[in-house]
């Protein structure tokens, strides 16, 4: 599947199913975004309301390539907040 087809499919699905979220903690998410950082940055910004980084497995000194990648993309603060915290708070009804 080419990138345009994938993007169209993902956009269609997220619009049809507003409760559909993407989890960026899986290593495949980092690899997909890293393939084309410009596209990845725009994808993250465009879909910030339905993406999150959710994991329950973090160990001291564990390398998290997603953190380095997302930091390098210079995402707007509100996008970072949604992905790393805000969407989980909303989804899990923590506030």
N, C-alpha and C positions, 0 to 999 in steps of 0.2 A: 504494500500500500504506500503510495507516495505521500509526501508531506501535506499537500493541498487537500487530498482526499481525507487524510486522517484529521486534519484541522476542521474540515467541514463536518465530518462525522461527530467529532467531539463537541463542536459548537451546537450541532443539532440536538445531540443527546442532553447536553447541559441545559439547553433551553426547554426541551420537552419534559425533563425530569429535574426540577429545581432542588430536589433532595439528593441529587447525585454529587458526590464529593470525590476528589482525587487525592490520594495520599502520596506525598512526595518522599516518605521515609524509605520506601522500597528502592533498592539501588538502580532499578531500571529507570525510574523517574529522573535521577541525576544524569544517567547516561543519555537519555533522550534529549534533555535540555542542553547538555554539554555539546551535543553534535552540532548544534547551530545556536550559539549563545544569543544572537540578536533575535532570532525567532523565539527562542525560549523565554527571553525577557518579556517580549510582547505577549506571549502566551500566558505567562504568569500574571502580568498586569491585567490582561483582559479577563482572566478567569479567577482572579484573586478571591472572589466571594465563594468559590466552590473548591478551593484547594487548601490542604493543610499538611503539616508535618506531624505525624502522630506515631509515636513508638513508645513501648514500655521497656525497651532493652537499650539502656545506656550504661556504660561502664566507665570508670575513671580512665582518662587518657585514651578513650576510644576515638578513633578518627571518624569523622562524619563528613564525607565528601560533599554532601548536599549543602552543609553550612558554608564551606569554602566557595562553592559554586554560586550559591545565592548571594553571598557577600560580594563576590566579584561582579555580579550583574548590576549592582548599585540600584536595587529596587527602591521605589518610594517607600517611606516609612510606614504609610498606611497599608501598603501591600505586604510588607514584612510582618506587620502586626497581625493581619488577617491570617496569613499562612502559618505563622509560628504560635499564635495564641487565640486571636479573636474568633476564628471560625470554630475552633474546638470548644470555646466557651459557649458560643451560640448553639452548636450542634448538640452538646451535652447538657445544655440548659444550666450552666453553672453560675450565671449572673442573676 
